[in-house]
Structure formats: structure tokens, C-alpha cells
Amino acid sequence: MGLFDKIGDIFEDVKDAVVDAAPVLLPIALSYFAPGMSLVGRQALGAGIGTLLQGGKPEDALRSAARSWCSARWYWRFDAGWW
């Protein structure tokens, strides 16, 4: 096993770690790069992109984004004290 094989294995491990952490890290990164976007939008977009990065189908990504949007919106209503 040569040096380039070891470097390739390291990059493969880093890629796998980033893909696994994408659904958590994307909303955080979106809050930095898109500060005008709402919290609900950042979470939905992050969930959809994270699903695609993990190898999901576009339908699954839309479903994941919709679930994330609904749950974030529901939580926001309770947290804002609208009840």
C-alpha cells in the first residue's frame, strides 16, 4: 500500500464523516452564509440537501424538507407563545 493509497483512504474517511454530519451542519452553515433566511427555511433546506448528500432520491429529499419545515414551524408557534 503506497502513500497515495493512504491519503486516498484518509480523504474517503473525511468525506464519509462530512456526509454523515451534513443534516446537522448544513442549517448551521446556512445561518452563516444566508443570514436573511428564516430559521424554518434554513432547517428545511438543510434537511433536503443533507438527504441528497446521503444518497437519497429527490422525492425523499423533498419529503425530508417538508417534514423538517412542518416540525420547525410547529415548534416555532409553541415557542413564540401563540397559544
C-alpha positions in Angstrom: 0.0 0.0 0.0 1.5 3.2 -1.1 1.4 6.7 0.2 -1.3 7.8 -2.2 -3.5 4.9 -1.2 -3.3 6.0 2.4 -4.0 9.6 1.5 -7.0 8.4 -0.5 -8.3 6.4 2.4 -8.0 9.5 4.7 -10.0 11.6 2.2 -12.6 8.8 1.9 -13.0 8.8 5.7 -13.3 12.6 5.9 -15.9 12.5 3.1 -17.9 9.9 4.9 -17.8 11.9 8.1 -19.0 15.1 6.3 -21.8 13.3 4.6 -22.9 11.7 7.9 -22.9 15.1 9.7 -24.4 17.1 6.8 -28.0 17.2 8.1 -26.8 18.8 11.3 -24.1 21.0 9.9 -26.0 22.5 6.9 -28.5 24.6 8.8 -25.7 26.0 10.9 -23.7 26.8 7.8 -26.8 28.3 6.1 -27.3 30.6 9.1 -23.8 32.0 8.4 -24.0 32.2 4.6 -27.6 33.2 4.3 -28.4 35.4 7.4 -31.6 36.7 6.0 -33.2 33.3 5.6 -35.6 32.3 8.3 -34.9 29.5 10.8 -37.6 27.4 9.4 -36.3 27.8 5.8 -32.7 27.0 6.9 -33.8 23.8 8.6 -35.9 22.6 5.7 -33.2 23.4 3.1 -30.5 21.8 5.2 -32.6 18.6 5.6 -33.3 18.4 1.9 -29.7 18.9 0.9 -28.5 16.6 3.6 -30.8 13.8 2.3 -29.4 14.3 -1.2 -25.8 14.2 0.1 -26.5 10.9 1.8 -27.6 9.4 -1.4 -31.4 9.8 -1.1 -33.8 10.2 -4.0 -35.1 13.7 -4.9 -38.5 12.6 -3.7 -37.0 11.6 -0.3 -35.2 15.0 -0.1 -38.5 16.9 -0.7 -40.2 14.7 1.9 -37.5 15.3 4.4 -37.5 19.1 3.8 -41.3 19.2 4.2 -41.1 17.2 7.4 -38.4 19.5 8.7 -40.3 22.6 7.7 -43.6 21.4 9.4 -41.9 20.4 12.6 -39.8 23.6 12.8 -42.9 25.7 12.1 -44.9 23.8 14.7 -42.2 24.3 17.3 -41.9 27.9 16.4 -45.6 28.5 17.1 -45.4 26.9 20.5 -42.1 28.7 21.3 -43.5 32.1 20.3 -46.4 31.7 22.7 -49.2 31.9 20.2 -51.4 29.6 22.2 
